[in-house]
Amino acid sequence: MSDIQTERVLVIPTEVFRQLGYFQGFTRDVDRYLADLLDRRHVTFRPRAEVEEDPEFKQLIPYVIFLHRDAAGRNTVFQYTRGKGQGEGRLHSKRSVGIGGHISSEDTNGGGEHPFEEGMRRELDEEVAIDTPYTARCVGLLNDDQTPVGQVHLGLVHLFEVQRPEVRSREPDIIESGFRAVEDILADLEGFETWSQISMRALFGGG
């Protein structure tokens, strides 16, 4: 069996999300949502193969954006192209500014109290090497019900501000990667996945 058939991923009922306050696109109101979205009373681990096509559940996804300000004061963001080996087939060949993925039931094996944080760290360790000090914070949430992928996912956007632009791919399917000026990305958003378009406009484009 493939991983997608056997993996159990962290989800929250879409109804709970709607009760907290439905939005389309991006919200910076992290305090309104975060604690309840990760509350053990609401979240469960369900077979990924079942929830990938079920909009009654939102799979909770960390979406990490790396930001560096160069010596000239210019903001740059880590970006890459998704290869065909990455898990979500509907996003293959799209460019992205976000690193992250599904939180698995295996992220509870260490006995930690916060499987979302454990899963985010695991995804980062698997996908990239971060060879620089950084500060990290959750800066917003992403919801896009206008696409089939978005209807079954909810993104928790984390901004990692790195001291040096030393983030590199650890996966063969994270290709054509590197830091690029924010203004250049904003001028070339058409080739990026929808979550990247929404995030870049909200965080850097005045959207």
ABEGO torsion letter per residue (X at the ends): XBAAAABBBBBBBAAAAAAAGBBBEBBABAAAAAAAAABAAABBBBBAAAAAABAABBBBBBBBBBBBBBAAGBBBBBBBBBBAABABAAABGBBBABBEEBBBAAAAAAGBABAAAAAAAAAAAAABBBABBBBBBBAEBBBBAABAAAAABBBBBBBBBBABBBBBBABAABBGBEBBBAAAAAAAAAABBAAAAAAAAAAAAGX
